[in-house]
């Protein structure tokens, strides 16, 4: 996830007065249709109550919270996400999490220099929170909701693949990124005295759950409102841009949509001590709908989404742009692959008992369907 801030997030326990931007929706009188099942598990309720005690706004629990706007729930297919419980207007703040409830993975005063790679962010997360007894006790309502390795919520990224499986991906850019991630993890693990296995999992948690904050001036923000692309179709990140990673409880449970996100992460009063992370509706949303955001830069191809989050989206308009731009680390046409699209689809149907091969084939199919006819 990535969002731009005007200043570093400051932490404080000062009380925030006032309420979130309101709105009663569209004036509809009919009962909303909910397709999700609310998550009433003990761990989720502990998280919500923990955040509410610390002044979070808009969260729903099972204790009759009358100001609820959003709740955690499950789709019929078992996928967990965030769902609105009332109609929302475009620009309405869905929920707010105080900045001191976010887990910074580097020192904001160092502008991210103490965590230059996601592997460093993983090491910081492990040392500062996950494997720190005092911090673990304080943050347990959040940490206990994070996926466990091997659980249904664990969706491994390509750096967990063996080299033979990586080669099956074929697309040079993704293979290179995965191998570089593996090397980073091994190097940082040696520097920090951590096991590679522990750091790999911590890096996965950070990569898949953290938001990247760009620390810049208002003038720099104005210059970067519209994304710019390099010759490969990748979003350009200016060298002077400083970023830090933060994990934002509750909001990080929002699922991704490449083409139709209806919300975004935003910062309220980032220059103040009592700053807020907020989920903001980007278009009108009817009660019961899932709240989805666009991960990463908001214009990531399936290469980046697979590399950082472990999934391949069913559709992604950026893939066609990326393939058209090409580059030495891309495959320029369908003829450059070792198999046809039809062969991959056939193999996908025959590999139901091999989840890694299924992910590899899903990626290959996604890209092959994106070449312009």
C-alpha positions in Angstrom: 0.0 0.0 0.0 1.3 3.5 -0.6 0.0 6.9 0.4 1.6 10.4 0.3 2.0 12.5 3.4 3.1 16.1 3.9 5.1 15.3 6.9 6.2 12.4 9.1 3.5 10.8 11.2 3.9 12.1 14.8 2.8 10.0 17.8 0.8 11.3 20.7 -1.9 10.3 23.2 -3.6 13.6 23.0 -7.3 13.5 22.7 -8.8 14.4 19.3 -12.0 16.4 19.4 -14.7 16.5 16.8 -16.0 13.7 14.6 -15.4 12.2 11.2 -17.0 13.7 8.2 -20.5 12.5 8.1 -23.3 11.8 5.7 -26.4 9.6 5.9 -25.9 8.1 2.4 -28.4 8.4 -0.4 -31.6 8.7 1.5 -32.6 5.1 0.6 -35.3 3.7 2.8 -35.1 0.0 1.8 -33.2 -2.5 4.0 -29.6 -3.0 2.8 -28.6 -6.4 1.5 -25.6 -7.8 3.2 -23.7 -10.6 1.4 -21.0 -11.0 4.1 -21.0 -12.7 7.4 -19.7 -10.5 10.3 -16.5 -11.7 11.9 -17.4 -12.3 15.5 -14.3 -14.2 16.5 -12.7 -13.4 19.8 -9.5 -12.1 18.2 -11.3 -9.7 15.9 -13.4 -8.4 18.7 -10.3 -7.9 20.9 -8.8 -5.8 18.1 -11.8 -3.6 17.6 -12.2 -3.0 21.3 -8.5 -2.3 21.7 -8.7 0.3 18.9 -11.9 1.8 20.3 -10.3 2.2 23.7 -7.6 4.2 22.0 -10.1 6.6 20.2 -10.5 4.9 16.9 -13.7 6.0 15.1 -16.2 4.2 12.8 -15.5 0.6 13.9 -18.2 -1.9 14.5 -18.2 -4.5 17.2 -20.8 -6.8 18.7 -21.5 -4.6 21.7 -24.2 -2.3 20.2 -21.8 0.4 18.9 -24.3 2.9 17.5 -21.6 4.8 15.5 -20.5 1.9 13.4 -19.7 2.5 9.7 -17.5 -0.5 8.9 -17.0 -4.0 10.1 -14.8 -7.0 9.4 -16.6 -9.9 7.8 -16.4 -12.8 5.4 -17.6 -13.2 1.8 -19.4 -16.4 0.9 -16.1 -17.8 -0.5 -14.5 -17.4 3.0 -12.3 -14.3 2.1 -12.1 -11.8 5.0 -12.5 -8.1 4.3 -14.0 -4.8 5.4 -17.7 -4.0 4.7 -19.7 -0.8 5.2 -22.8 -1.0 7.4 -24.3 2.2 6.1 -24.5 4.1 2.9 -21.5 6.2 2.1 -21.0 9.4 0.1 -18.0 10.1 -2.1 -15.3 11.7 0.2 -16.8 10.4 3.4 -14.4 9.2 6.0 -15.3 5.6 6.8 -13.1 5.1 9.8 -10.1 6.7 11.6 -7.2 5.1 13.4 -5.0 7.4 15.6 -1.5 7.6 14.3 -0.1 6.3 17.6 -2.0 3.1 16.9 0.0 2.4 13.8 3.2 0.4 13.9 6.1 2.3 12.4 8.7 0.0 10.9 11.5 2.6 10.9 12.4 5.9 12.6 10.5 8.7 10.8 13.3 11.1 11.6 15.6 9.0 9.5 13.4 9.2 6.5 13.4 5.5 6.0 17.2 5.2 5.8 17.2 2.6 8.6 15.0 0.4 6.5 16.1 0.7 2.9 14.6 -2.6 1.8 11.4 -4.5 2.7 13.7 -7.1 4.3 15.0 -4.4 6.7 11.4 -3.5 7.4 10.7 -7.1 8.2 13.7 -7.3 10.6 12.5 -4.1 12.4 9.0 -5.5 12.7 10.4 -8.7 14.2 12.7 -7.0 16.7 10.4 -4.1 17.6 7.1 -5.8 17.9 6.7 -9.5 17.0 9.6 -10.9 19.0 9.8 -8.2 21.7 8.1 -9.5 24.8 7.0 -6.1 26.1 5.8 -4.8 22.8 4.2 -8.1 22.0 2.0 -7.8 25.1 1.0 -4.3 24.3 0.2 -4.9 20.6 -1.2 -8.5 21.0 -4.8 -7.5 20.0 -3.4 -6.6 16.6 -0.5 -9.1 16.3 -2.9 -12.0 17.1 -5.0 -11.1 14.0 -2.1 -11.3 11.6 -1.9 -14.4 9.4 0.2 -17.3 10.6 2.6 -19.1 8.3 0.8 -22.2 6.9 -2.7 -20.8 7.7 -5.4 -20.3 5.2 -4.6 -16.5 5.2 -1.0 -17.1 4.3 -0.6 -16.4 0.6 3.2 -16.9 -0.1 5.0 -14.6 -2.4 7.4 -15.9 -5.1 10.4 -15.5 -2.8 9.1 -18.6 -1.0 9.3 -20.6 -4.2 12.2 -22.9 -5.0 14.5 -22.0 -7.9 12.9 -24.5 -10.2 9.4 -23.1 -9.5 10.7 -19.5 -10.0 12.0 -20.5 -13.4 8.5 -21.7 -14.4 7.3 -18.1 -14.0 9.4 -17.3 -17.0 8.7 -13.6 -16.9 12.2 -12.1 -16.3 11.2 -9.1 -14.3 9.3 -11.2 -11.7 12.0 -13.9 -11.5 14.7 -11.3 -11.0 12.6 -9.5 -8.3 12.0 -12.8 -6.4 15.7 -13.8 -6.5 16.7 -10.3 -5.3 14.2 -10.5 -2.4 15.7 -13.9 -1.4 19.2 -12.4 -1.5 18.1 -9.4 0.6 16.5 -11.6 3.2 19.6 -13.8 3.5 21.9 -10.8 3.8 19.8 -9.0 6.4 19.2 -12.2 8.4 23.0 -12.6 8.6 23.5 -9.0 9.7 20.8 -9.2 12.4 21.5 -12.7 13.6 18.1 -13.9 12.6 17.1 -17.2 11.0 16.3 -16.9 7.3 12.9 -18.6 7.9 11.9 -16.0 10.6 13.0 -13.0 8.5 11.3 -14.4 5.4 8.0 -14.6 7.2 8.4 -11.2 8.8 9.3 -9.7 5.5 6.1 -11.3 4.0 4.0 -9.8 6.7 5.5 -6.3 6.1 5.3 -6.6 2.3 1.7 -7.7 2.3 0.3 -5.6 5.2 2.3 -2.4 5.5 1.5 0.9 3.8 4.3 3.1 2.4 4.2 6.7 3.4 6.0 9.2 1.2 7.5 12.0 3.2 7.6 15.1 1.1 6.8 18.8 0.9 3.6 20.2 -0.4 5.4 21.3 -3.5 6.7 17.8 -4.2 3.2 16.4 -3.6 1.8 18.8 -6.3 4.5 17.6 -8.7 3.6 13.9 -8.1 -0.2 14.0 -8.2 -0.3 12.1 -11.5 1.8 8.9 -11.8 4.6 8.9 -14.3 5.8 5.8 -16.1 9.2 4.7 -17.3 9.9 2.9 -20.5 8.8 -0.4 -19.0 5.4 0.8 -17.8 6.6 1.0 -14.2 5.6 3.9 -11.9 8.6 6.2 -11.5 9.7 6.9 -7.9 11.9 9.9 -7.7 15.3 9.3 -6.1 14.8 12.0 -3.5 11.5 10.6 -2.3 11.7 9.3 1.2 9.4 6.6 2.4 8.6 4.8 5.6 6.5 1.7 6.1 3.7 1.5 8.7 1.2 -1.1 9.6 -2.2 0.3 10.3 -4.5 -2.1 12.3 -8.0 -2.7 10.9 -7.5 -0.7 7.7 -4.9 -3.2 6.6 -7.7 -5.8 6.3 -9.1 -4.1 3.3 -8.9 -6.2 0.1 -7.5 -5.1 -3.2 -9.2 -4.1 -6.5 -7.0 -3.3 -9.5 -9.7 -1.7 -11.6 -12.6 -0.7 -9.2 -11.4 0.4 -5.8 -14.0 2.3 -3.8 -11.8 3.6 -1.0 -8.3 4.9 -0.3 -6.0 5.4 2.7 -5.6 9.0 3.6 -4.0 11.0 6.3 -5.8 13.6 8.4 -3.7 16.4 10.0 -0.4 14.7 9.2 1.6 17.7 10.4 0.0 17.6 13.9 0.7 15.4 16.9 -2.8 13.9 16.8 -2.7 12.7 13.2 -5.1 10.1 11.9 -5.0 7.3 9.3 -8.3 7.2 7.6 -10.2 5.1 5.1 -12.0 7.4 2.7 -14.7 6.6 0.2 -13.7 7.5 -3.4 -17.2 7.1 -4.7 -20.8 6.5 -3.4 -21.1 3.1 -1.7 -24.3 1.3 -0.7 -24.6 -0.4 2.7 -23.3 -4.0 2.7 -20.8 -3.5 -0.1 -17.2 -4.6 0.4 -14.7 -1.7 0.9 -11.7 -2.3 -1.4 -8.5 -0.2 -2.0 -5.8 -0.4 -4.6 -2.6 -1.8 -3.2 0.9 -0.5 -3.7 1.2 2.6 -5.9 -2.3 2.2 -7.1 -1.1 1.4 -10.6 0.9 -1.7 -10.0 1.0 -4.5 -12.6 0.4 -8.1 -11.7 4.2 -8.5 -11.4 4.3 -6.2 -8.4 1.1 -7.4 -6.8 2.3 -11.1 -7.0 5.7 -10.1 -5.7 4.5 -8.1 -2.7 1.2 -9.6 -1.8 1.2 -13.1 -3.1 -1.9 -13.0 -5.4 -2.6 -12.5 -9.0 -5.7 -10.3 -9.7 -8.4 -11.6 -12.0 -8.2 -8.4 -14.0 -5.6 -5.6 -14.2 -5.6 -2.9 -16.9 -2.0 -2.0 -16.0 -0.7 -5.3 -17.3 -1.5 -4.3 -20.9 0.3 -1.0 -20.5 3.3 -2.7 -18.9 3.6 -5.3 -21.7 3.2 -2.7 -24.4 6.1 -0.7 -22.9 8.2 -3.8 -22.8 11.9 -3.7 -21.8 14.7 -6.1 -21.6 13.2 -7.8 -18.6 9.8 -8.4 -20.2 8.5 -10.9 -22.7 7.4 -8.9 -25.8 4.8 -11.2 -27.3 3.0 -14.5 -26.8 5.6 -16.1 -29.1 8.2 -15.4 -26.4 6.7 -17.9 -23.9 7.5 -21.6 -23.9 3.8 -22.6 -23.9 0.6 -21.2 -25.3 -2.2 -19.6 -23.4 -4.4 -22.7 -24.1 -1.7 -25.1 -22.8 -1.4 -23.1 -19.6 -5.2 -23.2 -19.1 -5.2 -26.9 -19.6 -2.4 -27.4 -17.2 -4.2 -25.2 -14.6 -7.2 -27.5 -14.7 -5.0 -30.5 -14.3 -3.0 -29.1 -11.3 -5.7 -28.6 -8.7 -3.6 -30.5 -6.1 -0.5 -28.3 -6.5 -1.1 -24.8 -5.1 2.3 -23.4 -6.1 1.9 -24.5 -9.7 -1.6 -23.1 -9.7 -0.3 -19.7 -8.7 2.4 -19.8 -11.3 -0.1 -20.7 -14.1 -2.5 -18.1 -12.9 0.2 -15.5 -13.3 1.2 -16.8 -16.7 -2.4 -16.8 -17.9 -3.1 -13.3 -16.5 -0.2 -11.8 -18.5 -0.8 -13.8 -21.7 -4.4 -12.6 -21.7 -3.1 -9.0 -21.5 -1.2 -8.8 -24.7 -3.0 -6.5 -27.1 -4.5 -8.4 -30.1 
